[in-house]
Amino acid sequence: MLGRRLVLIAVVAVIALSLSGCAKRYVFNFKSEQSVSNDEGTWLEHSDPVLFGDEGAYLDGNAITCPFRFSGDFTMEVYFYLNTADTNYMDWLEMYLIDSNDWSYGVWAGMGMHQQGVNVSEYWSGQTGSSPTFAGILPGLNVDGNNKAVFKKVGNLITLSLNGEQLEAFTLTFANQIPYYRPFLSAYDDGTEQWKGVYYQKVVVKYEEGNITP
């Protein structure tokens, strides 16, 4: 009996060690920071300075990219808030993993949506060169409240989900397999009423030790 217990303890220890490399987390909370900067780094703003409201970073015709890139297996969670409901809409919403630190990216993987009216929408999810467009809003999207988008990369397999609803799982094409991927967030409101649109609240990236670089 003692021998079995020792074996079990040893197995548990090995498993714990094997998982220890996956315990790293990068977290940026736009809602609490009320800024694109903290002690760890600064998200790059691509247009005018980002506006901030109680719910976080309000992007209108703007985009921000993470100060860090990630490699290997990792999971990115994007928390954001919408208050468009039935009276307003988003012109654009994009959440990608990209190959650069600005809008000039050549490689992307993720999800996006374009609206030309409250009931005129199209969305896509996928990667550069393979992202069919569908009518409607992103499946699972809450247009009047909180949302959580998840990007999971395991090897070359990317799985995307929104509020628990899986959008797509795909294998990165050879051209889209790059050493590091950088989080990119963008949004436009409909131009009729400020503060009715997208507020990015928080980004969490869970990655393996050593797989992060500026």
C-alpha positions in Angstrom: 0.0 0.0 0.0 2.8 2.4 0.9 4.5 1.6 -2.4 1.3 2.6 -4.3 1.0 5.8 -2.4 4.6 6.7 -3.3 4.0 6.0 -6.9 0.8 8.1 -6.9 2.7 11.0 -5.2 5.4 10.7 -7.8 2.9 10.8 -10.7 1.2 13.8 -9.3 4.5 15.6 -8.9 5.4 14.9 -12.5 2.1 16.2 -13.8 2.5 19.3 -11.7 5.9 19.9 -13.1 4.7 19.4 -16.6 2.0 21.9 -16.2 4.1 24.5 -14.4 5.2 26.0 -17.7 1.6 26.8 -18.7 0.9 28.9 -15.6 2.0 32.3 -16.9 -0.5 35.0 -17.5 -0.5 38.5 -19.1 -3.4 40.6 -18.0 -4.3 44.2 -19.0 -7.4 45.7 -17.5 -8.5 48.7 -19.5 -11.5 49.2 -17.2 -9.6 49.6 -14.0 -6.4 51.2 -15.5 -8.4 53.8 -17.5 -5.3 53.9 -19.7 -3.4 52.0 -22.4 -0.3 51.9 -20.2 0.8 50.2 -17.0 4.1 49.1 -15.5 4.4 46.2 -17.9 4.0 48.2 -21.1 1.9 50.4 -23.4 -0.7 49.3 -26.0 0.0 51.1 -29.3 -2.8 53.5 -30.3 -3.3 53.7 -34.1 -5.3 56.9 -34.3 -6.3 59.6 -31.8 -5.8 58.8 -28.2 -8.2 56.2 -26.9 -11.2 57.4 -25.0 -12.2 55.8 -21.7 -15.5 55.4 -20.0 -16.7 53.5 -17.0 -16.7 50.2 -19.0 -13.2 50.5 -20.3 -11.5 51.6 -23.6 -14.0 53.1 -26.0 -12.7 52.6 -29.6 -14.2 54.7 -32.4 -12.2 54.5 -35.6 -9.2 53.4 -33.7 -7.2 50.2 -33.0 -4.8 49.1 -30.3 -2.1 46.4 -30.3 -0.6 44.6 -27.4 3.0 45.5 -26.3 3.8 41.8 -26.3 3.8 38.9 -28.8 3.1 35.3 -27.9 4.3 32.0 -29.4 3.7 28.3 -28.8 0.4 27.2 -27.3 -1.6 30.0 -25.6 -5.1 31.2 -24.9 -6.3 34.8 -25.3 -9.5 36.0 -23.6 -11.0 39.4 -24.6 -13.6 40.9 -22.4 -15.7 43.7 -23.9 -18.9 45.5 -23.4 -21.5 46.7 -25.9 -24.4 49.1 -25.4 -25.7 49.4 -29.0 -29.0 47.4 -28.3 -31.6 48.1 -31.0 -31.0 51.7 -31.6 -27.3 51.9 -32.5 -24.8 49.6 -34.2 -21.1 49.1 -34.7 -19.6 50.0 -38.0 -16.7 47.7 -37.4 -15.5 45.2 -34.7 -12.2 43.3 -35.1 -10.3 41.1 -32.8 -7.2 39.4 -34.3 -3.9 37.8 -33.7 -1.5 39.6 -36.1 2.1 39.6 -37.4 2.9 43.3 -36.8 2.3 46.1 -34.3 0.0 48.2 -36.4 -2.8 48.2 -39.1 -0.3 47.2 -41.8 -0.5 43.5 -40.7 -0.1 40.8 -43.4 -1.2 37.8 -41.3 -4.2 37.7 -39.1 -6.4 35.1 -37.4 -9.5 35.9 -35.5 -13.0 37.3 -35.9 -14.7 40.5 -37.1 -18.0 42.1 -38.0 -19.2 45.0 -40.2 -22.6 46.7 -39.9 -24.2 49.2 -42.2 -27.4 49.5 -40.1 -29.1 47.9 -37.1 -30.4 45.0 -39.3 -27.7 45.0 -41.9 -24.6 43.1 -40.7 -22.0 40.6 -41.9 -19.3 38.7 -39.9 -16.3 36.5 -40.5 -13.9 34.3 -38.6 -10.8 32.6 -39.8 -7.4 33.6 -41.1 -5.7 35.5 -43.9 -6.8 34.1 -47.2 -9.6 32.0 -45.7 -12.4 33.9 -44.0 -15.8 33.5 -45.6 -18.3 36.2 -44.8 -21.8 35.5 -43.5 -24.9 37.6 -43.1 -25.9 38.6 -39.5 -24.0 39.5 -36.4 -21.3 37.3 -34.8 -23.0 34.2 -33.3 -23.3 34.5 -29.5 -22.7 38.3 -29.5 -24.5 40.3 -26.7 -25.3 43.7 -28.1 -26.4 45.1 -24.8 -24.0 43.9 -22.1 -20.8 42.0 -21.4 -19.0 39.6 -23.9 -16.1 37.2 -23.8 -14.2 36.1 -26.9 -11.7 33.3 -26.6 -8.8 32.5 -28.9 -7.1 29.2 -28.3 -4.0 28.2 -30.1 -2.7 24.6 -29.8 0.1 23.8 -32.3 -1.3 25.2 -35.5 -4.9 24.7 -34.5 -6.9 27.9 -33.7 -10.3 27.6 -31.9 -12.5 30.7 -31.7 -15.5 31.1 -29.4 -17.8 34.0 -28.3 -19.7 33.8 -25.0 -19.3 30.0 -25.0 -20.5 29.5 -28.6 -17.8 28.1 -30.9 -17.4 30.1 -34.1 -14.7 28.1 -35.9 -11.8 25.8 -35.5 -9.2 25.8 -38.2 -5.6 24.9 -38.9 -3.3 27.7 -39.8 -2.1 27.6 -43.4 1.6 27.5 -43.9 1.7 31.2 -44.9 0.0 32.1 -41.6 2.3 30.1 -39.4 4.6 32.7 -37.9 6.9 32.7 -34.8 4.8 35.1 -32.8 1.3 36.5 -32.8 0.3 39.9 -31.3 -3.2 40.8 -30.0 -5.0 43.5 -32.1 -8.3 45.1 -31.2 -10.3 47.6 -33.3 -13.8 49.1 -33.4 -15.9 51.9 -34.9 -19.3 53.2 -33.7 -22.0 54.2 -36.1 -21.2 57.9 -35.9 -24.6 59.0 -34.6 -24.0 58.9 -30.9 -20.8 58.9 -29.0 -20.4 56.3 -26.2 -22.7 53.9 -28.0 -20.4 51.2 -29.2 -17.6 48.9 -28.1 -15.7 49.2 -24.8 -12.7 46.8 -24.4 -12.5 45.9 -20.7 -9.7 43.4 -20.3 -7.3 41.1 -22.1 -5.9 37.9 -20.5 -3.3 35.7 -22.2 -2.3 32.4 -20.7 1.0 31.2 -22.1 3.9 29.0 -21.4 7.0 30.4 -19.8 9.5 31.9 -22.3 6.9 32.3 -25.0 6.4 36.1 -24.7 8.5 38.8 -26.2 8.1 42.6 -26.8 
